[in-house]
Amino acid sequence: QVQLVESGGGLVQPGGSLRLSCAASGRGFAIGPMGWYRQAPGKQRELVATITSRGIGNYADSVKGRCTVSRDNAKNTVYLQMNSLKPEDTAVYYCKATTFIAGDEYDHWGQGTQVTVSS
């Protein structure tokens, strides 16, 4: 069983910064790509950023230049540094990890962490 636990969300003023963390726990798996998605009220879940196991990042156009995704493979943890936050960044942010177990691929999701950008 793989569990993802997110942390770091909260209330921040426009122009502020937040750093989200997501740690994967469990045994007997290898982690492939990890990433962050978000879902605002009344909207579909959308990709924010992903990162391969080798550290290659990919970003949604809406966050390019403002967000940086990184990971620590030794800790099975992925991070999302968000700068210059805007009210439209307000959403529940979900961590996703793809694991490989006995040759099969599985996607896992965290429980989500709320990010609210407001003055």
MORAPE-V617842 format. One record per residue. N is the residue number from 0. RES is the residue in one letter. SS is DSSP state (hx for helix, st for strand, lp for the rest). OMEGA is omega in whole degrees, 0 to 359 (999 if undefined). Layout:
BEGIN
((N/RES/SS/OMEGA) (N/RES/SS/OMEGA))
END
This chain:
BEGIN
((0/Q/lp/179) (1/V/lp/177) (2/Q/st/176) (3/L/st/180) (4/V/st/180) (5/E/st/174) (6/S/st/174) (7/G/lp/178) (8/G/lp/178) (9/G/st/180) (10/L/st/180) (11/V/st/178) (12/Q/lp/175) (13/P/lp/183) (14/G/lp/181) (15/G/lp/183) (16/S/lp/173) (17/L/st/174) (18/R/st/178) (19/L/st/176) (20/S/st/177) (21/C/st/181) (22/A/st/177) (23/A/st/178) (24/S/st/182) (25/G/lp/183) (26/R/lp/172) (27/G/lp/180) (28/F/lp/171) (29/A/st/182) (30/I/st/175) (31/G/st/180) (32/P/st/173) (33/M/st/181) (34/G/st/180) (35/W/st/175) (36/Y/st/178) (37/R/st/179) (38/Q/st/176) (39/A/lp/180) (40/P/lp/178) (41/G/lp/181) (42/K/lp/177) (43/Q/lp/176) (44/R/lp/182) (45/E/st/179) (46/L/st/172) (47/V/st/181) (48/A/st/174) (49/T/st/180) (50/I/st/179) (51/T/lp/179) (52/S/lp/178) (53/R/lp/174) (54/G/lp/178) (55/I/lp/183) (56/G/st/176) (57/N/st/188) (58/Y/st/169) (59/A/lp/181) (60/D/lp/184) (61/S/lp/183) (62/V/lp/180) (63/K/lp/180) (64/G/lp/181) (65/R/lp/184) (66/C/st/176) (67/T/st/177) (68/V/st/179) (69/S/st/179) (70/R/st/174) (71/D/st/185) (72/N/lp/179) (73/A/lp/180) (74/K/lp/183) (75/N/lp/185) (76/T/st/175) (77/V/st/182) (78/Y/st/172) (79/L/st/175) (80/Q/st/182) (81/M/st/180) (82/N/lp/178) (83/S/lp/184) (84/L/lp/181) (85/K/lp/177) (86/P/hx/180) (87/E/hx/173) (88/D/hx/179) (89/T/lp/183) (90/A/st/166) (91/V/st/182) (92/Y/st/182) (93/Y/st/174) (94/C/st/177) (95/K/st/176) (96/A/st/176) (97/T/st/180) (98/T/st/179) (99/F/st/182) (100/I/st/179) (101/A/lp/176) (102/G/lp/179) (103/D/st/182) (104/E/st/180) (105/Y/st/174) (106/D/st/180) (107/H/st/181) (108/W/st/171) (109/G/lp/184) (110/Q/lp/179) (111/G/lp/176) (112/T/st/185) (113/Q/st/171) (114/V/st/179) (115/T/st/179) (116/V/st/185) (117/S/lp/175) (118/S/lp/999))
END
